[in-house]
């Protein structure tokens, strides 16, 4: 008999199903417990609102009843005044009206022009109707119906009043009005019962919600239960506004419901905490697996070598990139202590010194060294070392990142060679520019030599023809002058040869005064062409600088040539080139100063950019090469305007003093 195979739910699905039903039941229970008090609160709130509306309607009826009673009394008196004015009993009737209605402040009998015929009451000025009361009086006259005026402030300013105008007609003609003045505050006090005022603040407001009168025995309302109802008075627009002093009902009316809800919430929280713990554990396990897979993939794809060492210097971890750099498998590296198999023999002393520093707890964060592969190939590397700290903050060793910088070293060497070629090309370009001047300068001493030697030969010829003995003292001055001119020509040729010959850059102590003197002949070749005078101011105690002599000569020749060319269009007396040197703050500063046309601002922004030139035949590399050469020696090259006109180019180099 075969037993049917039942597929079990996956492990990651069984856990949610176990807790889903209890969680749903608890949620339903809590929802019902919360809904019942909330529903009870809503019912209580609705009942309070309905009760407030009913009480407000009752107060409105009470106010209307009180006003109707006064209107009936005024109508009875008005009929008597229209038929036959009871002059002897009129004040008594007015007093009776005021005694029967405490909300009445005054009663007046006005004629057809609103003049006062009789009056009784407080705060009443004869013949002085307010603007709103005057409007109501005119409407009552025109419509033949009694009308109330809009509320207005009393003369004392402490109360809001309303006038009731009852028009009187005698024999069909308008005979005036019987006007009653009501105090709205007294009206509320007379008509609103005390029990209603204890629970509510009731007010009379106008159409703009401006408060006219208020009765609030228990203080202002809370704004929770409110009702506003229009007070239907002919001609007047007023509203009866009620605001209960009661607050909203509480959600939890008793301790039992709150306790049950708290217990249910606690149960739900415990289930949620258990679920969260299980979910976090499953997520942590999944994340750990992913991290392990990611770490393995990262280790296999990194091009940066990683090496971990303990506090005793033993290698505890290497990645594949490090093994590829040194050409050794991990099993030949992990667990090994120095000396290491990849240490190059020529750098062994440096390795031992660094290892001693590591054991002492002092490590160099970044340094360059050389590793030796298993096949004997040297590999230049850049190493970054940092402390290796565990989860409790304790240092357990050192972590190093190793970069193979063979390509960078090759690129630096290629750049150095290119820079050297560029300087050589610049020197040759400079020689091309001074070739014509060189021919001119050499022509003069050669011509002098030819003249002196021709004269000496002529003197020898005449002596031979005459047979007379020639005195050597006669030939000596000519031969000495020829020798001087020959040395001058040789000096010019040697200066050019030393300048253009190719050699490797070599740093050595360079004296600025000797440097300027060595190329003075070449500078004068250019200066003489444009009739420029050369002045130098170099202190005798100026310290030397460590630099390549030929590079500094190239910089000075470029700067002086630019200065000479900048003065070719100015008056001859201003064509003065100055070379000034000084020593300040450990720097030797050399300035080349001209009095030429200066540099425009738009040109100054790109002055040191490669291939930028203001000359039609220039390549735009001169100043760029100068700045590169100075920065190669750790210095700076800048320019500024000459206060006397022209430009100052200044370069500074660290001194050896």
C-alpha positions as CSV (number, residue, x, y, z in Angstrom):
1,X,0.0,0.0,0.0
2,X,1.4,3.4,-1.0
3,X,1.1,6.2,1.4
4,X,0.3,9.5,-0.5
5,X,3.0,12.0,-0.2
6,X,1.9,15.4,1.1
7,X,4.0,18.4,0.3
8,X,4.8,20.3,3.4
9,X,4.7,24.1,3.4
10,X,8.1,25.7,3.1
11,X,9.8,26.6,6.4
12,X,9.6,30.4,5.7
13,X,5.8,30.1,5.2
14,X,4.9,27.9,8.3
15,X,5.9,30.6,10.8
16,X,3.5,33.3,9.4
17,X,0.6,30.8,9.3
18,X,1.1,29.9,13.0
19,X,0.7,33.4,14.2
20,X,-1.8,34.8,11.6
21,X,-5.0,33.4,13.1
22,X,-4.3,34.5,16.7
23,X,-3.2,37.9,15.5
24,X,-6.4,38.3,13.5
25,X,-8.6,37.3,16.4
26,X,-6.9,39.6,18.8
27,X,-7.1,42.4,16.3
28,X,-10.9,41.8,16.0
29,X,-11.3,41.7,19.8
30,X,-9.4,45.0,20.3
31,X,-11.3,46.6,17.4
32,X,-14.7,45.7,19.0
33,X,-13.6,47.0,22.4
34,X,-12.4,50.2,20.9
35,X,-15.5,50.6,18.7
36,X,-18.0,50.1,21.6
37,X,-16.8,53.0,23.7
38,X,-16.3,55.2,20.6
39,X,-19.9,54.4,19.6
40,X,-21.2,55.2,23.1
41,X,-19.3,58.5,23.1
42,X,-20.8,59.4,19.7
43,X,-24.3,58.6,21.0
44,X,-23.8,60.6,24.1
45,X,-22.4,63.5,22.0
46,X,-25.4,63.4,19.7
47,X,-27.8,63.3,22.7
48,X,-26.1,66.4,24.2
49,X,-26.3,68.3,20.9
50,X,-30.0,67.4,20.5
51,X,-30.7,68.5,24.0
52,X,-28.9,71.8,23.5
53,X,-30.9,72.5,20.3
54,X,-34.2,71.7,22.2
55,X,-33.2,74.0,25.1
56,X,-32.2,76.8,22.7
57,X,-35.6,76.5,21.0
58,X,-37.3,76.7,24.4
59,X,-35.2,79.9,25.3
60,X,-36.2,81.4,22.0
61,X,-39.8,80.8,22.7
62,X,-39.4,82.4,26.1
63,X,-37.8,85.5,24.6
64,X,-40.5,85.7,22.0
65,X,-43.2,85.3,24.6
66,X,-41.7,88.1,26.8
67,X,-41.5,90.4,23.8
68,X,-45.0,89.5,22.6
69,X,-46.3,90.4,26.1
70,X,-44.7,93.8,25.9
71,X,-45.9,94.3,22.3
72,X,-49.5,93.6,23.4
73,X,-49.2,96.1,26.3
74,X,-47.7,98.7,24.0
75,X,-50.5,98.0,21.4
76,X,-53.2,98.6,24.0
77,X,-51.6,101.9,25.0
78,X,-51.1,102.9,21.4
79,X,-54.8,102.5,20.6
80,X,-55.7,104.8,23.5
81,X,-53.1,107.4,22.4
82,X,-54.4,107.2,18.8
83,X,-58.1,107.7,19.9
84,X,-57.7,110.2,22.8
85,X,-54.4,110.9,24.5
86,X,-54.8,110.3,28.3
87,X,-52.5,113.3,29.3
88,X,-53.2,113.0,33.0
89,X,-52.5,109.2,33.2
90,X,-49.8,108.8,30.6
91,X,-46.8,108.9,32.9
92,X,-48.5,106.3,35.2
93,X,-49.1,104.1,32.2
94,X,-45.5,104.4,31.2
95,X,-44.4,103.5,34.7
96,X,-46.7,100.5,34.8
97,X,-45.1,99.2,31.5
98,X,-41.6,99.6,32.9
99,X,-42.5,97.8,36.1
100,X,-44.2,94.9,34.3
101,X,-41.2,94.4,31.9
102,X,-37.8,94.8,33.6
103,X,-36.1,94.4,30.2
104,X,-37.6,97.8,29.2
105,X,-35.3,100.7,29.7
106,X,-37.6,103.5,28.4
107,X,-40.9,104.3,26.7
108,X,-41.5,107.3,24.5
109,X,-44.3,108.9,22.6
110,X,-43.0,110.5,19.4
111,X,-44.9,112.8,17.1
112,X,-45.0,112.6,13.3
113,X,-41.6,114.3,13.1
114,X,-40.0,111.9,15.7
115,X,-40.2,114.7,18.3
116,X,-40.7,113.6,21.9
117,X,-44.2,114.3,23.3
118,X,-43.8,112.2,26.5
119,X,-41.1,109.8,27.9
120,X,-40.1,107.8,30.9
121,X,-37.1,105.7,31.6
122,X,-33.3,105.8,32.0
123,X,-30.6,106.8,29.5
124,X,-33.2,108.5,27.2
125,X,-32.3,111.8,25.5
126,X,-35.4,113.6,24.1
127,X,-35.5,113.7,20.3
128,X,-32.2,111.8,19.9
129,X,-32.9,108.6,18.0
130,X,-29.9,106.6,17.0
131,X,-29.2,106.1,13.3
132,X,-30.5,102.5,13.3
133,X,-33.5,103.4,15.4
134,X,-34.3,106.3,13.0
135,X,-34.3,103.9,10.1
136,X,-36.7,101.5,11.9
137,X,-38.9,104.5,12.8
138,X,-39.2,105.5,9.1
139,X,-39.9,102.0,8.0
140,X,-42.6,101.7,10.6
141,X,-44.2,104.9,9.4
142,X,-44.0,103.9,5.7
143,X,-45.2,100.3,6.2
144,X,-47.8,101.0,8.9
145,X,-46.4,98.1,10.8
146,X,-44.5,97.9,14.1
147,X,-40.8,97.3,13.7
148,X,-37.7,96.6,15.7
149,X,-34.5,98.4,15.1
150,X,-31.0,96.9,14.9
151,X,-29.1,96.8,18.1
152,X,-27.1,99.9,19.1
153,X,-25.0,100.9,22.1
154,X,-26.5,102.8,25.0
155,X,-25.3,106.3,25.9
156,X,-23.3,104.9,28.8
157,X,-21.7,102.3,26.4
158,X,-22.3,99.5,28.9
159,X,-25.3,97.9,27.2
160,X,-26.8,97.1,23.8
161,X,-30.3,98.4,23.1
162,X,-33.1,97.7,20.6
163,X,-36.0,100.1,19.9
164,X,-39.6,98.9,19.1
165,X,-41.6,101.4,17.1
166,X,-45.4,101.1,17.0
167,X,-46.9,103.5,14.4
168,X,-50.0,105.5,15.5
169,X,-52.7,106.7,13.1
170,X,-55.5,109.1,13.8
171,X,-58.3,109.5,11.2
172,X,-56.1,107.6,8.8
173,X,-53.1,110.0,9.2
174,X,-49.8,109.2,10.7
175,X,-49.7,110.7,14.2
176,X,-46.4,109.5,15.5
177,X,-45.1,106.3,17.2
178,X,-45.0,104.7,20.6
179,X,-41.4,103.6,21.0
180,X,-40.1,101.1,23.6
181,X,-36.4,100.6,24.3
182,X,-35.2,97.1,25.4
183,X,-32.0,96.3,27.1
184,X,-30.8,93.0,25.5
185,X,-28.7,91.9,28.6
186,X,-31.8,92.4,30.9
187,X,-33.9,90.6,28.3
188,X,-31.6,87.5,28.6
189,X,-31.5,87.7,32.4
190,X,-35.3,87.8,32.6
191,X,-36.0,85.1,30.0
192,X,-33.2,82.5,30.4
193,X,-33.7,80.3,33.4
194,X,-30.8,79.7,35.9
195,X,-30.5,76.0,35.2
196,X,-29.9,76.7,31.5
197,X,-27.4,79.4,32.2
198,X,-25.4,77.0,34.5
199,X,-24.8,74.6,31.6
200,X,-24.6,77.0,28.7
201,X,-23.4,80.4,27.7
202,X,-26.2,82.1,25.7
203,X,-25.6,85.2,23.6
204,X,-27.4,87.6,21.3
205,X,-25.3,88.3,18.2
206,X,-25.9,90.4,15.1
207,X,-25.4,89.3,11.5
208,X,-21.6,89.9,11.8
209,X,-21.4,87.6,14.9
210,X,-20.7,90.7,17.0
211,X,-21.7,89.9,20.6
212,X,-24.6,92.1,21.8
213,X,-25.4,90.5,25.1
214,X,-24.4,87.4,27.0
215,X,-25.5,85.4,30.0
216,X,-23.0,82.9,31.2
217,X,-23.4,81.9,34.8
218,X,-20.8,79.1,34.6
219,X,-18.3,80.8,32.4
220,X,-17.7,80.8,28.6
221,X,-18.5,77.7,26.5
222,X,-16.0,75.2,25.2
223,X,-17.0,75.3,21.6
224,X,-17.9,71.6,21.5
225,X,-21.7,71.8,21.6
226,X,-23.0,74.9,19.9
227,X,-26.2,76.0,18.2
228,X,-27.2,79.3,16.5
229,X,-30.8,80.2,15.8
230,X,-32.3,83.3,14.3
231,X,-34.5,85.4,16.5
232,X,-37.5,86.3,14.4
233,X,-38.2,90.0,15.2
234,X,-39.8,92.3,12.6
235,X,-37.1,94.6,11.2
236,X,-34.2,93.4,13.3
237,X,-31.6,90.8,12.5
238,X,-30.4,89.0,15.6
239,X,-29.4,85.4,16.4
240,X,-29.6,83.4,19.6
241,X,-26.2,81.6,20.0
242,X,-25.7,78.8,22.6
243,X,-22.3,77.4,23.6
244,X,-22.3,74.5,26.2
245,X,-19.7,74.5,29.0
246,X,-19.5,70.7,28.8
247,X,-16.6,69.0,27.1
248,X,-16.7,66.0,24.8
249,X,-17.4,62.6,26.5
250,X,-14.4,60.5,27.4
251,X,-13.6,57.5,25.3
252,X,-13.0,55.2,28.2
253,X,-16.0,55.6,30.6
254,X,-14.9,53.0,33.0
255,X,-11.8,51.2,34.3
256,X,-12.9,47.8,33.2
257,X,-13.0,48.6,29.5
258,X,-9.6,50.3,29.7
259,X,-8.1,47.3,31.5
260,X,-9.4,44.8,28.9
261,X,-8.1,47.0,26.1
262,X,-4.7,47.3,27.9
263,X,-4.5,43.5,28.3
264,X,-5.5,42.9,24.7
265,X,-2.9,45.4,23.5
266,X,-0.3,43.8,25.7
267,X,-1.1,40.4,24.2
268,X,-1.0,41.9,20.7
269,X,2.3,43.6,21.5
270,X,3.8,40.3,22.8
271,X,2.7,38.5,19.6
272,X,4.2,41.3,17.5
273,X,7.5,41.2,19.5
274,X,7.7,37.4,19.0
275,X,6.9,37.8,15.3
276,X,9.4,40.6,15.0
277,X,12.1,38.5,16.7
278,X,11.5,35.5,14.4
279,X,11.4,37.8,11.3
280,X,14.7,39.5,12.4
281,X,16.3,36.1,13.0
282,X,15.3,34.8,9.6
283,X,16.3,38.1,8.0
284,X,19.7,38.0,9.8
285,X,20.3,34.5,8.6
286,X,19.5,35.5,5.0
287,X,21.5,38.6,5.2
288,X,24.5,36.6,6.6
289,X,24.3,34.2,3.7
290,X,24.1,37.1,1.2
291,X,27.0,38.9,2.9
292,X,29.1,35.8,2.8
293,X,28.4,35.3,-0.9
294,X,28.9,39.0,-1.6
295,X,32.2,39.0,0.4
296,X,33.4,36.1,-1.6
297,X,32.5,37.7,-4.9
298,X,34.1,41.0,-3.7
299,X,37.3,39.3,-2.7
300,X,37.5,37.6,-6.0
301,X,36.9,40.8,-8.0
302,X,39.0,43.3,-6.1
303,X,42.1,44.6,-7.8
304,X,43.3,46.0,-4.4
305,X,45.3,43.6,-2.3
306,X,44.1,43.1,1.3
307,X,46.3,41.7,4.0
308,X,45.4,41.3,7.7
309,X,48.1,40.8,10.4
310,X,47.7,40.1,14.1
311,X,49.6,42.1,16.8
312,X,52.6,39.8,16.5
313,X,52.9,40.4,12.7
314,X,51.5,37.0,11.5
315,X,49.4,37.1,8.4
316,X,45.8,36.1,9.2
317,X,44.1,36.9,5.9
318,X,44.9,37.7,2.3
319,X,42.6,38.1,-0.7
320,X,43.2,36.8,-4.2
321,X,44.4,40.2,-5.5
322,X,47.2,40.2,-2.9
323,X,48.2,36.7,-3.9
324,X,48.3,37.8,-7.5
325,X,50.5,40.8,-6.7
326,X,53.1,38.7,-4.8
327,X,52.7,35.5,-7.0
328,X,52.1,33.2,-4.0
329,X,49.0,31.1,-3.0
330,X,47.2,31.8,0.3
331,X,48.4,28.7,2.0
332,X,52.0,30.0,1.7
333,X,51.1,33.3,3.3
334,X,48.4,32.8,6.0
335,X,50.0,32.1,9.4
336,X,53.5,33.1,8.3
337,X,55.6,35.5,10.4
338,X,58.3,37.9,9.0
339,X,60.5,37.7,7.1
340,X,58.1,37.2,4.3
341,X,58.8,35.4,1.1
342,X,57.8,38.5,-1.0
343,X,60.3,40.9,0.6
344,X,62.9,42.1,-1.9
345,X,66.5,41.6,-0.7
346,X,67.5,45.2,-1.5
347,X,64.7,46.5,0.8
348,X,65.1,44.1,3.6
349,X,66.4,46.7,6.1
350,X,63.4,48.9,5.4
351,X,61.1,45.9,6.0
352,X,62.7,45.0,9.3
353,X,62.5,48.6,10.5
354,X,58.8,48.9,9.6
355,X,58.0,45.5,11.2
356,X,59.7,46.6,14.5
357,X,57.5,49.7,14.4
358,X,54.4,47.6,13.9
359,X,55.3,45.4,16.9
360,X,55.8,48.6,19.0
361,X,52.3,49.7,18.0
362,X,53.4,52.5,15.6
363,X,52.5,52.0,12.0
364,X,53.0,54.3,9.0
365,X,49.6,55.0,7.5
366,X,50.8,55.2,3.9
367,X,54.1,54.4,2.3
368,X,55.6,53.0,-0.9
369,X,57.9,50.0,-1.1
370,X,58.9,47.1,-3.4
371,X,57.6,43.5,-3.4
372,X,59.3,40.6,-5.2
373,X,57.1,38.1,-7.0
374,X,57.9,34.4,-6.9
375,X,59.4,34.7,-10.4
376,X,61.8,37.5,-9.2
377,X,60.0,40.4,-10.8
378,X,60.0,43.6,-8.6
379,X,56.6,45.2,-8.1
380,X,56.3,48.8,-6.8
381,X,53.4,49.0,-4.3
382,X,51.6,51.6,-2.3
383,X,50.5,50.3,1.2
384,X,47.8,51.8,3.5
385,X,47.9,50.5,7.0
386,X,45.1,50.9,9.7
387,X,44.3,49.3,13.0
388,X,42.0,46.2,12.9
389,X,39.4,46.6,15.6
390,X,36.8,44.0,16.6
391,X,33.2,44.5,17.6
392,X,34.1,45.3,21.2
393,X,36.5,48.1,20.2
394,X,39.7,46.2,20.9
395,X,42.5,46.2,18.4
396,X,43.3,42.7,17.2
397,X,45.9,43.6,14.5
398,X,46.5,45.6,11.4
399,X,44.7,45.8,8.1
400,X,46.6,46.8,5.0
401,X,45.5,47.7,1.5
402,X,48.1,47.2,-1.2
403,X,48.0,48.8,-4.6
404,X,50.2,47.7,-7.5
405,X,51.5,51.1,-8.8
406,X,53.6,49.7,-11.7
407,X,51.5,51.5,-14.2
408,X,51.6,54.8,-12.3
409,X,55.4,54.6,-12.0
410,X,55.7,53.9,-15.7
411,X,53.4,56.9,-16.4
412,X,55.5,59.1,-14.2
413,X,58.7,58.1,-15.9
414,X,57.1,58.7,-19.3
415,X,55.8,62.1,-18.2
416,X,59.3,62.9,-16.9
417,X,60.8,62.0,-20.2
418,X,58.2,64.0,-22.1
419,X,58.8,67.0,-19.9
420,X,62.6,66.7,-20.5
421,X,61.9,66.5,-24.3
422,X,59.7,69.6,-24.0
423,X,62.4,71.6,-22.2
424,X,64.9,70.5,-24.8
425,X,62.5,71.6,-27.6
426,X,62.0,74.9,-25.8
427,X,65.8,75.4,-25.6
428,X,66.1,74.6,-29.3
429,X,63.3,77.0,-30.1
430,X,65.0,79.7,-28.1
431,X,68.2,79.0,-30.0
432,X,66.3,79.4,-33.3
433,X,65.3,82.9,-32.2
434,X,68.8,84.0,-31.2
435,X,70.5,82.4,-34.2
436,X,70.4,85.6,-36.2
437,X,71.7,87.6,-33.3
438,X,74.5,85.0,-32.8
439,X,75.6,85.4,-36.4
440,X,75.7,89.2,-35.9
441,X,77.6,89.0,-32.7
442,X,80.2,86.5,-34.0
443,X,80.7,88.5,-37.2
444,X,82.1,91.5,-35.2
445,X,84.9,89.6,-33.4
446,X,85.7,87.5,-36.5
447,X,86.0,90.7,-38.6
448,X,88.2,92.2,-35.9
449,X,90.4,89.1,-35.9
450,X,90.6,89.2,-39.7
451,X,91.6,92.9,-39.7
452,X,94.3,92.5,-37.0
453,X,95.8,89.4,-38.7
454,X,95.7,91.1,-42.1
455,X,97.5,94.1,-40.7
456,X,100.2,91.9,-39.1
457,X,100.7,90.0,-42.4
458,X,101.1,93.3,-44.2
459,X,103.6,94.5,-41.7
460,X,105.6,91.3,-42.1
461,X,105.4,91.6,-45.9
462,X,106.8,95.1,-45.9
463,X,109.6,94.1,-43.6
464,X,110.5,91.2,-45.9
465,X,110.5,93.5,-49.0
466,X,112.7,96.1,-47.4
467,X,114.9,93.6,-45.6
468,X,114.6,95.6,-42.4
469,X,114.1,93.8,-39.1
470,X,110.5,94.0,-37.7
471,X,110.2,94.9,-34.0
472,X,108.0,92.3,-32.2
473,X,106.5,95.1,-30.0
474,X,104.8,96.5,-33.1
475,X,103.0,93.2,-33.8
476,X,102.1,92.4,-30.1
477,X,99.1,94.8,-29.8
478,X,97.5,93.5,-32.9
479,X,97.9,89.9,-32.0
480,X,96.6,90.6,-28.4
481,X,93.5,92.2,-29.8
482,X,93.0,89.3,-32.1
483,X,93.3,86.9,-29.2
484,X,90.8,88.9,-27.2
485,X,88.3,88.8,-30.0
486,X,88.9,85.1,-30.5
487,X,88.1,84.4,-26.8
488,X,85.0,86.5,-27.1
489,X,83.7,84.5,-30.0
490,X,84.6,81.3,-28.2
491,X,82.7,82.4,-25.1
492,X,79.6,83.1,-27.2
493,X,79.8,79.7,-28.8
494,X,80.4,77.9,-25.5
495,X,77.4,79.6,-23.9
496,X,75.2,78.5,-26.8
497,X,76.6,75.0,-26.6
498,X,76.1,74.6,-22.9
499,X,72.5,75.9,-23.2
500,X,71.4,73.5,-26.0
501,X,73.2,70.3,-25.1
502,X,71.0,67.5,-23.9
503,X,71.5,65.9,-20.6
504,X,69.5,64.4,-17.7
505,X,68.0,66.7,-15.0
506,X,70.4,67.0,-12.1
507,X,69.8,68.9,-8.9
508,X,72.7,70.6,-7.4
509,X,73.4,73.8,-5.4
510,X,73.0,76.7,-7.8
511,X,74.2,80.2,-7.0
512,X,71.8,82.7,-8.6
513,X,74.5,85.3,-9.3
514,X,76.7,82.8,-11.1
515,X,73.6,81.5,-12.9
516,X,72.8,85.0,-14.2
517,X,76.4,85.7,-15.1
518,X,76.6,82.4,-17.0
519,X,73.8,83.3,-19.4
520,X,74.4,87.0,-19.4
521,X,76.0,86.7,-22.9
522,X,72.8,85.1,-24.3
523,X,70.6,87.7,-22.6
524,X,72.8,90.5,-24.0
525,X,72.5,89.0,-27.5
526,X,68.7,89.6,-27.3
527,X,69.0,92.9,-25.4
528,X,71.5,94.5,-27.9
529,X,69.1,93.8,-30.8
530,X,66.5,96.1,-29.2
531,X,68.9,98.5,-27.5
532,X,67.8,97.4,-24.0
533,X,70.0,98.1,-21.0
534,X,70.4,95.3,-18.4
535,X,70.7,96.0,-14.6
536,X,71.1,93.4,-11.9
537,X,70.7,93.6,-8.2
538,X,71.7,90.3,-6.5
539,X,73.0,90.3,-2.9
540,X,76.4,88.8,-2.3
541,X,75.2,86.7,0.6
542,X,72.2,85.3,-1.3
543,X,71.9,81.6,-0.3
544,X,72.0,78.9,-3.0
545,X,69.0,76.8,-4.2
546,X,68.9,73.1,-5.0
547,X,67.9,72.9,-8.6
548,X,68.7,71.8,-12.1
549,X,70.9,74.6,-13.5
550,X,69.8,74.2,-17.1
551,X,66.1,74.4,-16.2
552,X,66.6,77.6,-14.3
553,X,68.6,79.0,-17.2
554,X,65.7,78.2,-19.5
555,X,63.3,80.0,-17.2
556,X,65.5,83.1,-17.0
557,X,66.0,83.2,-20.7
558,X,62.3,82.9,-21.4
559,X,61.4,85.6,-18.9
560,X,64.1,88.0,-20.0
561,X,63.3,87.5,-23.7
562,X,59.6,88.3,-23.0
563,X,60.6,91.4,-21.0
564,X,62.9,92.6,-23.8
565,X,60.2,92.1,-26.5
566,X,57.7,93.9,-24.3
567,X,59.8,97.1,-24.4
568,X,60.7,97.1,-28.2
569,X,57.9,99.7,-28.9
570,X,58.6,102.2,-26.1
571,X,61.0,105.1,-26.0
572,X,64.7,104.1,-25.8
573,X,65.4,105.8,-22.5
574,X,62.8,103.5,-20.8
575,X,64.2,100.3,-22.2
576,X,65.7,99.0,-19.0
577,X,65.6,95.3,-17.9
578,X,66.2,94.6,-14.2
579,X,67.0,91.3,-12.6
580,X,66.6,91.5,-8.8
581,X,67.0,88.7,-6.2
582,X,66.2,88.6,-2.5
583,X,65.9,86.2,0.4
584,X,62.8,86.2,2.6
585,X,61.2,83.6,4.9
586,X,63.4,80.7,3.6
587,X,62.7,81.5,0.0
588,X,65.0,82.9,-2.7
589,X,62.9,85.2,-4.9
590,X,64.1,86.3,-8.4
591,X,62.3,89.1,-10.2
592,X,62.5,90.0,-13.9
593,X,61.2,93.6,-14.2
594,X,60.4,95.4,-17.5
595,X,58.9,98.8,-18.2
596,X,57.0,97.7,-21.3
597,X,53.3,97.9,-22.2
598,X,52.1,95.6,-19.4
599,X,49.6,92.7,-19.6
600,X,45.8,93.2,-20.3
601,X,43.4,91.6,-17.7
602,X,41.9,89.3,-20.3
603,X,45.3,88.1,-21.3
604,X,46.5,87.7,-17.6
605,X,43.7,85.1,-17.0
606,X,45.2,82.7,-19.5
607,X,48.8,83.7,-19.4
608,X,50.2,80.4,-18.1
609,X,47.8,78.2,-20.2
610,X,49.5,75.9,-22.7
611,X,49.3,77.0,-26.4
612,X,48.1,80.5,-25.5
613,X,50.2,83.2,-27.1
614,X,49.8,86.9,-28.0
615,X,52.5,86.6,-30.7
616,X,51.6,85.6,-34.2
617,X,54.6,83.3,-34.5
618,X,54.6,82.0,-30.9
619,X,53.5,78.5,-29.8
620,X,52.2,79.5,-26.3
621,X,54.4,77.1,-24.4
622,X,57.1,79.4,-22.9
623,X,55.4,80.5,-19.7
624,X,53.7,77.2,-19.3
625,X,57.2,75.5,-19.4
626,X,58.6,78.1,-17.0
627,X,55.8,77.4,-14.4
628,X,56.2,73.6,-14.7
629,X,60.0,73.9,-14.2
630,X,59.6,76.1,-11.1
631,X,56.9,73.9,-9.6
632,X,59.1,70.9,-10.3
633,X,61.6,72.4,-7.9
634,X,58.9,73.1,-5.2
635,X,58.5,76.8,-6.0
636,X,56.0,79.2,-7.5
637,X,55.9,81.6,-10.5
638,X,53.7,84.6,-10.4
639,X,53.3,88.0,-12.2
640,X,52.2,91.5,-11.2
641,X,51.9,95.0,-12.6
642,X,55.0,97.1,-12.3
643,X,54.1,100.4,-10.5
644,X,56.4,102.3,-12.8
645,X,54.8,100.7,-15.9
646,X,55.3,97.2,-17.3
647,X,55.3,93.8,-15.6
648,X,57.1,91.9,-12.9
649,X,57.6,88.2,-13.2
650,X,58.8,86.6,-9.9
651,X,59.7,83.0,-9.1
652,X,60.6,81.7,-5.7
653,X,62.5,78.6,-4.7
654,X,63.4,77.0,-1.3
655,X,66.8,78.2,-0.1
656,X,69.5,76.0,1.3
657,X,70.3,78.4,4.1
